[in-house]
């Protein structure tokens, strides 16, 4: 025979705890299949006013206390329904713990964020780079400052995170932190990963990002045209520090390497490729994806130029690279000297390699993506949108060819 489950809620007085005024505390008893669990409701009443599990009389105090007892009974039945809906075993102790909040693993936002960052730190060099970990450290810093300024607290329970928190955080990043739109979304993307971690671990029931939508704005990738690159290459530079900076920048224009890769470039990264020529094999710092780049003559020429330089030509560095800050500062001077009307920064060299040096000259986008070390070809396609010059040149050649063909056909028709 199937066992019938029993569930009951009752209230009683602990007369063994009577005080000098003859009041005793009221307890709630939960009984499930004969198992009991008692909970103090933190109320006392005179022993003569208590009868059959409720307060006697029609006074306002009696009515209010009896209504409170009914509300407690309703909460207990809701907890019972919670477990039944999840096909979980219902027990008196389990219901009591949930009522008291002891079964709920309350976690805070900072606690989960620090847990994530600690896990990520342990995987640096395996699944993550130092730079990636630092971005999450920075996001946590901004999150703490945001909570302190807007909510006047240093931490919040995960259950307190609502849609409003996300939109307020976005507004804070854009106004107080003065972040650009895309930079703001990158911080929010990092923050969302923490929320997803909490959801997957069932530390958070509802996703505060559920109704949040915001898209990255497309930005135009700056790059040097062939004319500007030629001007930079051919300009006679008499100041040694600017000459070095120019050469290293041009080197990146012909290799696509970012500053982080050039600064660690050593002889160990130079390999003989399948064509018998020198290639660069290096792991990108940002994506930790391998870049394999055949050395173009100009890049090889720059390496050879500095092979005996006191700051390069060693196993450690093959180029006399300066700090990123100095490089960008000196590039501003070079832009003026070479009459380049653009904000010349080091990363512009990588964009120039993608557009002017490779895609514009017909190198397939798949090959460009591999050399740039992109994880997805979709990232490389951003550059393909800016090679209108190549499209224009190709179509101009086609028009010229069609015109010549038409003229030849017309002449043949005349004869």
Secondary structure, 3 states (H helix, E strand, C coil): CCCCCCEEEEEEECHHHCCCCCEEEEEEEEEECCEEEEEEEEEEEEHHHEECCEECCCCHHHHHHHHHHHHHHHHHHHHHHHHHHCCCCCCHHHHHHHHHCCCCCCCEHHHHHHHHHHHHHCCECCCECHHHHHHHHHHHHHHHHHHHHHHCCCCCEHHHCCHHHHHHHHHHHHHCCCCCHHHHHHHHHHHHHHHHHHHHCCCCCCCCCCCCCCCCCCCCCCCCCHHHHHHHHHCCCCCHHHHHHHHHHHHHHCCCCCHHHHCCCCHHHEEECCCCCEEEEEECCCCCCEEEEECCHHHHHHHHHCCCCCCCCCCCCCCCCCCHHHHHHHHHHHHHHCCCCCCCCCHHHHHHHHHHHHHHHCCCHHHHHHHHCCCCHHHHHHHHCCCHHHHHHHHHHHHHHHHHHHHHHHHHHHC
